[in-house]
């Protein structure tokens, strides 16, 4: 998506060769017009997949996922992060460990919002090692839902997330795929 | 807002006389159509206030605040919660303690997203004791921004939040004001 690539080049801030800060338009300050266009792009791409719900992980995925859900006219479900496992029969939960920060959290989903009849589009802001998406898929499978596809705003294509998700049999559709980045340049892969 | 009141009566779940769970349409599963209508209502109400940015607190306020920002055609800024104070010159931060849970967190705002020229509409999902809104106002004043008003989805009018915010000189506009609730009934105050 050229609009997102251009915005990353204009307002993104690269630290080292691994960290991309998008605080000006996605994570901290959010551009609602860009989010609407991103939502439209996802809605168009997954239009023939019979999506019944959009799912995201709190909190940076909420804005683009909400816009996609609005365009597709389906509910949004926000998977919650909790610091530790809670004893709760009404919840599905699974532990996610970030390779980057080595921190763990419990990803949770209420049993009454997703069912085996649901066909899910999972949306998140970043894909790097794929740990968050893999955890979300695990949780959605506990609910016996079908994962129809994964929509990502920014993929760090030099990390193994996409390959790992593809190997589990899921499509990853990324709006901006970064091949290489440093303080001076950001190179994109031109196909989604 | 009748649509929100009706939805609370239909899908809200009251525990005791103090906890209202809105997991089915606001907090966990989110209804994008309702969020659009809420965004429109806020945009209409604050139309003549010269709002330059909408601000919310992660993560339950993001969906309605994004829709309001989209309707008003201004950026959204998400105040971040962090477990403890961090040493960071680029951040404004202030401690917020929840009266209900007695837990504390640091509310943070990057110095480069809000300025003294900004005229802010603060949006949050709930108002109870007003601690979160008071913390957000404190943070926005550190940035020398003007707070033009506060938009709330659900106000627990039997708690002191609204009065405390009004006493600081700010308007509170709440879409659903709950006078009393228990397992069997929810009574609303009919004016905003």
Interface residues (C-beta under 8 A of the other chain):
Chain A: X23 X24 X27 X28 X29 X30 X31 X32 X33 X35 X36 X58 X59 X62 X63 X66 X67 X69 X70 X73 X74 X75 X76 X77 X78 X80 X110 X112 X113
Chain B: X23 X24 X27 X28 X29 X30 X31 X32 X33 X35 X36 X58 X59 X62 X63 X66 X67 X69 X70 X73 X74 X75 X76 X77 X78 X80 X110 X112 X113
